[in-house]
Amino acid sequence: MQVNLFSTFREHAGINNFDLDIAPKTTVTEAIGKIGDPDSIGTLHNLITNGNDLQRQGAIEALGNLRSETSADILQRVLSKDTHQGVRLLAAVALGNIGAKSAVESLAARATDREEDSSVRAYAIESLGKLKATAKISVILAVFEESHKQSPGGMLPGHCHSALASIIDEDISSYGVSHPAPGQLDKCVQAWRQWWENTGRLKYPQN
């Protein structure tokens, strides 16, 4: 199996030796992810558990490229339990990129965790938007309102707005929230709340 994979490794990663142990681990994980080889999941999981920070982050990205239920399950565990902020952030991004609908609850839990780093929360919110998580509109709106009051210039408010805009399939220009400038976020939050009270609750009932 390694020999068959290696011709593709050479294309993606420029590796020219058949001994995989000679190649940098981060290069191998990147190449595996680009190939999309499902048999590599065990190897990548092992790297996430036992590798250094750079190797672990490379393995997370590779799992995201594999786009399987097994990789989504691993990424959810990483998002929920890993102690490294950068690894959790990459897991949040990967879950959105692979379209892991099963990860909605895990992402929402991380997004609403006030003890979590704001960048991890922001990308968890972004992935909820990519997943069209209509059942979490009220959750995202609550984070939007709270984060705007506490840190109006931070990452969270902008990511909340983008996520809400990604979730709903309708023209929101009448609410004045299409492309808000940073100084207009206060008005933007109010417009989203108005939309939710007048339209959102009826169109997107919460589970």
N, C-alpha and C positions, 0 to 999 in steps of 0.2 A: 504493500500500500504506500509506503514511504517513497519508493522509487517512482510510482505512478504520479504521486503528488509533486515530486521534485521538478519535473519539467515545467509545471505551472509555477512553482516557487521561483525558478530562474526568471520566468517572465515577470512576475509581480515583485520579487524582492532581490533579484540579482544574485542569488545564491548559486554557487557553482560546484559545491562538493556534496556528495550523496550522504555524508555523515551529518545528520541534523544537529548533533550535539556541537558541531563546530560553529554553526550559524548562531548569531545573537538571538536569544529567546524572543525579544520583542519583534525582531524581523520575522521570525517563524510564525508568531501569533498573528501578525498583520497579514501575512501571506495566506494562512489558513482561513482567516475570515474572508478574504477576497475570493478564495476558491469556493467557499461555502460547503466545506466537507463536514457532514454531520458526525463522522466518526472521530472528529477532533475534539468533541465537547468534553470528554473525560480529561484530555490533556489540558485543555484550557481551564477547566474547573480546578485541576491540580495547581496550575500556575496562580490562579486567583487566591488559592488557599496558602500556598507555600512560596510564591515568588516575591521578589522585591517590589517596591511600589511601581516602578516603571513597567516591569513585566506584568504585574496585576492589571494596570491600566490598559496595556496592550491586549491582554486577554479579554477584558471587558468589551473593548471595541470589536474584537474578533467575534465574540459571542453575539453581539448585536448584528453583525453581518450575516451570521448563520440563519437567523430568522426562524427558529424552531420553538416548539412549546417547551422543550427541555431547557433550552438556553434562556427563555423567558422566565422559567421557574428559578433558575440559578440567579438571574439578574434581580429578581424580586427579593430573594434572600439577601443578596449583597446590599441592595438599597435599604433594606430594613435593619440589617444587623452589622454591616461593616463599620469599623472604627475610623477608616480613612475618608476624610471629606471628599477628596478628589475622586476616589473610587466610587463613592455613592453618587456623586454628580454624574459621572460617566454612565453609571447604571441607569440613572433616571433618563438621560438622553437616549440611551440605547433602547429602552423599553418603548419610548415614543416612536423611534425610528423603525422598529420592527413591527409596530402596530399591535402590540400585545394587549388586547382588550382585557385579559385576565389580570392585568397589572393596575387597573384603575383604582382599586381600593388601596393598594400599596402606595401608589403615587399620591393619592389624596391624603393619606396618613402622613407621609413625609412633607407634603406641601403645607399642612396645617400645624406641623410641629414647631412651636415657637423656640425650642431649644436648638433647632437645626440651623446650620449656616444658611444665610439668605440666598446664596448662589445655588445651593442644592434645592432649596424650596422653589426658586425661580424656574429651574429646569424641570422640576417635577410638574409644576403648573404648565409649562410649555408642552410637556408630553401629554398632559390631559387634554390640551387643545388639539394636538395632533390626533389623538384617539377619539375625538368628537364625543367627549364624555359629558353628554347632556345632563346626566343625573348629578353631575358635580358643578353645575353652573352656580348654584347658590353658595357652594363652598368657595369657589374661585372668587366670586363677588365679595364674600366676607373677608377673604385674605386681601383682596384689592383695597377695600375700605380701610382695613386695619393698617396695612403696610403703607398706604399713602399718608396716613396721619403720622406714623412713626418715622418714616424715612421716604419722603416724597421724591427724593432724587436717587433712590436706590434701584436695584434691579427688579424687585418684586412687582411694583405697580405696572411697569411697562410690560412685563411678561404676562401679568394677569389680563391686561387689556388685549394683548395679542392672542392669548388663549381663548378668551371669550369670543373674539371676532372670528377665530378659526372654527369654533364649535357651531355657531349658528349660521344657517344658510339663508340669509335674507339681507336686504339692503338696510344697513344701519345708519346711513348718512343723515336721515331725518333726526336722529338722536344726537347729532353733533359729535360722534365718537369715531369717525372713520380713520383719521390720521391726526391724533392730538399731538401738539407740541408739548414738551415737558411742563411748561408753565400752564397748560390747559388741563392737566390731569385732575385737578379738583373738580372742574366742570365735567370732565369725562366720567369720573366716579359717580357723580350725581345723575348723569345721563344714563349710565348703565343701571343704576338703581331704579330710575323711572321706567326704563324699558322692562326690567324684571317685574316690577309691580304691575305694569299695564299689559304686558304681552308675554313675557317669559314664563311666568307661572302657569299660564294657560297652555302655551305651546309646548313647554318642556316640563311636564309634571315630574316632581322628584320621586325617586324610588325610596 
